[in-house]
Amino acid sequence: MNQIDLRAMAKINLGLDVLGRQADGYHTVRMVMQTVYLYDEVRITRKKEPDIELVTNLPYLPSGEGNIAYKAAKLLRDEFNIEDGVRITLKKHIPVAAGLAGGSSNAAAVLFGMNRLFGLGLTMQELMDRGVTLGADVPYCIMRGTVLAEGIGERLSVLPPMPRCTVLIAKPPISVSTKTVYEALDSKEIEKHPDIDGIIRGLEQEDIRAIAGAMGNVLEDVTIPIHPVIADIKNEMTAAGALGAMMSGSGPTVFGLFENRADARNAQRKIREKALAKQVYVTNIHSVRRK
């Protein structure tokens, strides 16, 4: 095998709670993560030249050590003394710096792909153990599906799969710094914590309305006052029939859960007409079959 093509899937947070901050600066969290069918295309090609080459369709993205996918390749090449080089081609579709774990998913795909390409024999858990050294979301992006994430996001427990529904994703044309959002959260008292257990009960009961009703993201209290367009998008989705709408991660992307695909299409059209977001996608939950 000299080449492998992979799909690096985006994620949304059905619930995101922050429980505290550790001495090392990392935050302890409790989150319900869900893969959605929006993905970057990742091609890894083995080559004789002993270097890592990374190219993307977005010229403003770093192509060296500043790219987490490059770091993932370097981590395995260094550990296993791999002499051959690799060419990594990223065709990005997931909005960048959007709270959808696009970069982490790229890194996860590179770890998975290089394991296959070079016959390293690493288990999923072994890949996840290496992934957490690159970023807290990388282990989840290797596992995928419906998962409870705890600790700094690296302690993962498989949950019952999310019921089928239509997902609308809208990323407004603004940038949000995750670091800044968490620092602002540290400076205030959290008044209301999301109902993570309520989301889990909804999953166990296969009740999409209960899941949507329990959704919550503690970081909204920080990000929305700075960027009110996030609330505007949420309101458009809810008005169009979303069972629930919420910011994913530290933002600024908003997602809505719909029972009716036509309602999602209608919300997509209104969000674009009102110029709230250009990157607006109608997609589905991505389920993972477990052995």
Order of alpha helices (4+ residues) and beta strands (2+ residues): beta-beta-beta-alpha-beta-alpha-alpha-alpha-beta-beta-beta-alpha-alpha-alpha-beta-alpha-alpha-beta-beta-alpha-beta
